[in-house]
Amino acid sequence: MYAIVETGGKQYRVQVGQTVDVERLDVQAGDMVELDRVLMIAGEDGIQVGTPVLESAKVTATVVDQVRGPKLIVFKYRPKERIRVKKGHRQDQTRLRIEAISA
């Protein structure tokens, strides 16, 4: 059984027991989080697709940790003008462990 959930403007395919990094949520490590924007659930009994979300469905997850993503390098360069700007960026993320998917 898996579900497609939306959080932080992005969509994730999740299963029970899976660990997923999402955009930063304002919660502490060890807290429980309910993701209620469930777009689709697929299981043994078939597929349920929301329009755009399933009203009665939710995904329960436990916050494992607050982490930072990999460093991305942004390099701006203008030829013949001696302009070179190098910047780095690391996005704050929340690591979730999926506990239950309920329809």
HELIX and SHEET records of a PDB file:
SHEET    1   A 4 LYS A  10  GLN A  15  0                                        
SHEET    2   A 4 TYR A   2  THR A   7 -1                                        
SHEET    3   A 4 VAL A  38  GLY A  43 -1                                        
SHEET    4   A 4 GLY A  46  VAL A  49 -1                                        
SHEET    1   B 4 THR A  19  GLU A  23  0                                        
SHEET    2   B 4 ASP A  92  SER A 102 -1                                        
SHEET    3   B 4 LYS A  58  ARG A  68 -1                                        
SHEET    4   B 4 MET A  32  LEU A  35 -1                                        
SHEET    1   C 2 LEU A  72  ARG A  78  0                                        
SHEET    2   C 2 ILE A  83  HIS A  89 -1                                        
END                                                                             
